[in-house]
Amino acid sequence: MEWLTASSSKNALFCFPCLLFGGEVSWTRTGVTDLKHLAEKIKRHDSTESHLTNVLKLSLFGKSNIALQLNEAYRKGVIKHNEEVDKNRYILSKLIDWVKFCGAFELALRGHDETEESLNPGVFRGLVDFVSSIDSAMKAHLKSATVFKGTSKTIQNELLDCMLEVTKETIVQQLRSTDYVAIQADDTTDVSTKTQSVLVFRYIDGNSKVVERFYCFSYLKDSSADTISAAILNELNLILPEQSGKEKLIAQSYDGASVMRGASGGVKKKNQRYIP
């Protein structure tokens, strides 16, 4: 059989088309290990509707698809798929709105106890419960979702990472198009007592308004002037790789620590050696 394949780690046989497009559990997840009745199982599986459909899909994969003839079944499949995509986008947009809401008011996303019986599950989970009580689409999603609900801390962290990347891309575009830029930097420690460098940009955006934008935290091995200066210059080289871009940097400011403002060996002086 051309569709028969095997897994050395599971020591079992599988159906390759069904592995790709989904099918019987015994041929896609657990694998077939009963060699005594293998011929009978192969014959039975070879005649199932799902297997035949998957074999057809595999044979048409990367080739001219007869489904492009837009028969009634294909059109219905496209409509159903598009409806599912629209629903998923709607759910994701609500999750992003809730994260933005918590960020705008500096509210913690997670609660101490987020069980169904908890009286104080946290702001994010509270928003989920509130919106689901007035939004039928969200309520249906929370009841039917088996893989992705969007309420876990992993999803929240991934959303925050994606939102940060989008924000940083926008800041970089504005920095590359503006005429003058000032940097503000400081070093601080997080809750795990690790030293971090904080970088903020001040510039004129596309609407001719002076704005300040937090850009990033950078973990440092220590709080020496050399380390802090290297971290700042590294970020600047990524944001403004061309020397002409660095020439628009007209000001830099730091806190009052001597390691920052030192006249001879501080961060300011070290940066000026590369960006006068």
Contacts in CASP RR format, 6 or more apart in sequence:
PFRMAT RR
TARGET T0000
AUTHOR 0000-0000-0000
METHOD contacts of the structure
MODEL  1
MEWLTASSSKNALFCFPCLLFGGEVSWTRTGVTDLKHLAEKIKRHDSTES
HLTNVLKLSLFGKSNIALQLNEAYRKGVIKHNEEVDKNRYILSKLIDWVK
FCGAFELALRGHDETEESLNPGVFRGLVDFVSSIDSAMKAHLKSATVFKG
TSKTIQNELLDCMLEVTKETIVQQLRSTDYVAIQADDTTDVSTKTQSVLV
FRYIDGNSKVVERFYCFSYLKDSSADTISAAILNELNLILPEQSGKEKLI
AQSYDGASVMRGASGGVKKKNQRYIP
1 42 0 8 1.000
1 46 0 8 1.000
3 15 0 8 1.000
3 16 0 8 1.000
3 17 0 8 1.000
3 18 0 8 1.000
3 51 0 8 1.000
3 55 0 8 1.000
4 13 0 8 1.000
4 14 0 8 1.000
4 15 0 8 1.000
4 16 0 8 1.000
4 42 0 8 1.000
5 13 0 8 1.000
5 14 0 8 1.000
5 15 0 8 1.000
5 16 0 8 1.000
5 19 0 8 1.000
6 12 0 8 1.000
6 13 0 8 1.000
6 14 0 8 1.000
7 14 0 8 1.000
7 31 0 8 1.000
10 31 0 8 1.000
11 33 0 8 1.000
12 30 0 8 1.000
12 31 0 8 1.000
12 32 0 8 1.000
12 33 0 8 1.000
13 31 0 8 1.000
13 32 0 8 1.000
13 33 0 8 1.000
13 38 0 8 1.000
14 27 0 8 1.000
14 28 0 8 1.000
14 31 0 8 1.000
14 32 0 8 1.000
15 23 0 8 1.000
15 24 0 8 1.000
15 27 0 8 1.000
15 28 0 8 1.000
15 45 0 8 1.000
15 51 0 8 1.000
15 54 0 8 1.000
16 58 0 8 1.000
17 51 0 8 1.000
17 54 0 8 1.000
17 55 0 8 1.000
17 57 0 8 1.000
17 58 0 8 1.000
18 24 0 8 1.000
18 27 0 8 1.000
18 28 0 8 1.000
18 50 0 8 1.000
18 51 0 8 1.000
18 54 0 8 1.000
19 27 0 8 1.000
19 28 0 8 1.000
20 54 0 8 1.000
20 57 0 8 1.000
20 58 0 8 1.000
21 53 0 8 1.000
21 54 0 8 1.000
21 57 0 8 1.000
21 58 0 8 1.000
22 28 0 8 1.000
22 50 0 8 1.000
22 54 0 8 1.000
23 50 0 8 1.000
23 51 0 8 1.000
23 54 0 8 1.000
24 45 0 8 1.000
24 48 0 8 1.000
24 50 0 8 1.000
24 51 0 8 1.000
26 32 0 8 1.000
26 41 0 8 1.000
27 45 0 8 1.000
27 51 0 8 1.000
32 38 0 8 1.000
32 41 0 8 1.000
34 41 0 8 1.000
45 51 0 8 1.000
60 66 0 8 1.000
60 67 0 8 1.000
67 74 0 8 1.000
87 137 0 8 1.000
87 141 0 8 1.000
90 137 0 8 1.000
91 137 0 8 1.000
91 138 0 8 1.000
91 141 0 8 1.000
91 150 0 8 1.000
94 131 0 8 1.000
94 135 0 8 1.000
94 138 0 8 1.000
95 150 0 8 1.000
95 155 0 8 1.000
95 159 0 8 1.000
96 159 0 8 1.000
96 163 0 8 1.000
98 124 0 8 1.000
98 127 0 8 1.000
98 128 0 8 1.000
98 131 0 8 1.000
99 109 0 8 1.000
99 124 0 8 1.000
99 156 0 8 1.000
99 159 0 8 1.000
99 160 0 8 1.000
99 163 0 8 1.000
100 163 0 8 1.000
101 107 0 8 1.000
101 127 0 8 1.000
102 108 0 8 1.000
102 109 0 8 1.000
102 123 0 8 1.000
102 124 0 8 1.000
102 127 0 8 1.000
107 123 0 8 1.000
108 122 0 8 1.000
108 123 0 8 1.000
109 122 0 8 1.000
109 123 0 8 1.000
109 124 0 8 1.000
109 153 0 8 1.000
109 156 0 8 1.000
110 122 0 8 1.000
110 124 0 8 1.000
110 153 0 8 1.000
110 156 0 8 1.000
111 120 0 8 1.000
111 121 0 8 1.000
111 122 0 8 1.000
111 123 0 8 1.000
111 124 0 8 1.000
111 125 0 8 1.000
112 120 0 8 1.000
112 122 0 8 1.000
113 120 0 8 1.000
113 121 0 8 1.000
114 121 0 8 1.000
114 122 0 8 1.000
114 125 0 8 1.000
114 151 0 8 1.000
115 121 0 8 1.000
121 129 0 8 1.000
124 151 0 8 1.000
124 156 0 8 1.000
125 151 0 8 1.000
128 138 0 8 1.000
128 142 0 8 1.000
128 151 0 8 1.000
131 138 0 8 1.000
132 138 0 8 1.000
132 139 0 8 1.000
132 142 0 8 1.000
133 139 0 8 1.000
141 149 0 8 1.000
142 149 0 8 1.000
148 155 0 8 1.000
150 156 0 8 1.000
168 215 0 8 1.000
168 216 0 8 1.000
171 201 0 8 1.000
171 213 0 8 1.000
171 215 0 8 1.000
172 239 0 8 1.000
174 203 0 8 1.000
174 205 0 8 1.000
174 206 0 8 1.000
174 213 0 8 1.000
175 181 0 8 1.000
175 201 0 8 1.000
175 203 0 8 1.000
175 239 0 8 1.000
175 240 0 8 1.000
176 239 0 8 1.000
176 240 0 8 1.000
176 245 0 8 1.000
177 206 0 8 1.000
178 203 0 8 1.000
178 204 0 8 1.000
178 205 0 8 1.000
178 206 0 8 1.000
178 248 0 8 1.000
179 204 0 8 1.000
179 248 0 8 1.000
180 203 0 8 1.000
180 204 0 8 1.000
180 248 0 8 1.000
180 250 0 8 1.000
181 201 0 8 1.000
181 202 0 8 1.000
181 203 0 8 1.000
181 248 0 8 1.000
181 249 0 8 1.000
181 250 0 8 1.000
182 201 0 8 1.000
182 202 0 8 1.000
182 203 0 8 1.000
182 249 0 8 1.000
182 250 0 8 1.000
182 251 0 8 1.000
182 252 0 8 1.000
182 253 0 8 1.000
183 199 0 8 1.000
183 200 0 8 1.000
183 201 0 8 1.000
183 202 0 8 1.000
183 232 0 8 1.000
183 236 0 8 1.000
183 249 0 8 1.000
183 251 0 8 1.000
183 252 0 8 1.000
183 253 0 8 1.000
184 199 0 8 1.000
184 200 0 8 1.000
184 201 0 8 1.000
184 202 0 8 1.000
184 212 0 8 1.000
184 252 0 8 1.000
184 253 0 8 1.000
184 254 0 8 1.000
185 197 0 8 1.000
185 198 0 8 1.000
185 199 0 8 1.000
185 200 0 8 1.000
185 228 0 8 1.000
185 232 0 8 1.000
185 252 0 8 1.000
185 253 0 8 1.000
185 254 0 8 1.000
185 260 0 8 1.000
185 267 0 8 1.000
186 197 0 8 1.000
186 198 0 8 1.000
186 254 0 8 1.000
186 255 0 8 1.000
186 260 0 8 1.000
187 195 0 8 1.000
187 196 0 8 1.000
187 197 0 8 1.000
187 198 0 8 1.000
187 220 0 8 1.000
187 223 0 8 1.000
187 228 0 8 1.000
187 257 0 8 1.000
187 260 0 8 1.000
188 195 0 8 1.000
188 196 0 8 1.000
188 198 0 8 1.000
189 195 0 8 1.000
189 196 0 8 1.000
190 196 0 8 1.000
190 217 0 8 1.000
194 219 0 8 1.000
195 219 0 8 1.000
195 220 0 8 1.000
195 221 0 8 1.000
195 222 0 8 1.000
195 223 0 8 1.000
196 217 0 8 1.000
196 218 0 8 1.000
196 219 0 8 1.000
196 220 0 8 1.000
197 217 0 8 1.000
197 218 0 8 1.000
197 219 0 8 1.000
197 220 0 8 1.000
197 228 0 8 1.000
197 231 0 8 1.000
197 232 0 8 1.000
198 214 0 8 1.000
198 216 0 8 1.000
198 217 0 8 1.000
199 214 0 8 1.000
199 215 0 8 1.000
199 216 0 8 1.000
199 218 0 8 1.000
199 232 0 8 1.000
199 235 0 8 1.000
200 212 0 8 1.000
200 213 0 8 1.000
200 214 0 8 1.000
200 215 0 8 1.000
201 212 0 8 1.000
201 213 0 8 1.000
201 215 0 8 1.000
202 210 0 8 1.000
202 211 0 8 1.000
202 212 0 8 1.000
202 213 0 8 1.000
202 251 0 8 1.000
203 210 0 8 1.000
203 211 0 8 1.000
203 213 0 8 1.000
204 210 0 8 1.000
204 211 0 8 1.000
205 211 0 8 1.000
215 235 0 8 1.000
215 239 0 8 1.000
216 235 0 8 1.000
218 231 0 8 1.000
218 234 0 8 1.000
218 235 0 8 1.000
220 227 0 8 1.000
220 228 0 8 1.000
220 231 0 8 1.000
221 227 0 8 1.000
223 259 0 8 1.000
224 259 0 8 1.000
225 259 0 8 1.000
225 260 0 8 1.000
225 262 0 8 1.000
225 265 0 8 1.000
225 266 0 8 1.000
225 267 0 8 1.000
225 270 0 8 1.000
226 270 0 8 1.000
228 259 0 8 1.000
228 260 0 8 1.000
228 267 0 8 1.000
229 266 0 8 1.000
229 267 0 8 1.000
229 270 0 8 1.000
229 271 0 8 1.000
232 267 0 8 1.000
232 271 0 8 1.000
233 271 0 8 1.000
233 274 0 8 1.000
233 275 0 8 1.000
236 246 0 8 1.000
236 249 0 8 1.000
236 275 0 8 1.000
240 246 0 8 1.000
240 248 0 8 1.000
240 249 0 8 1.000
246 274 0 8 1.000
246 275 0 8 1.000
247 275 0 8 1.000
249 275 0 8 1.000
252 268 0 8 1.000
252 271 0 8 1.000
254 260 0 8 1.000
254 261 0 8 1.000
254 267 0 8 1.000
254 268 0 8 1.000
255 261 0 8 1.000
258 266 0 8 1.000
259 266 0 8 1.000
259 267 0 8 1.000
260 266 0 8 1.000
260 267 0 8 1.000
260 268 0 8 1.000
261 267 0 8 1.000
261 268 0 8 1.000
262 268 0 8 1.000
262 269 0 8 1.000
263 269 0 8 1.000
END
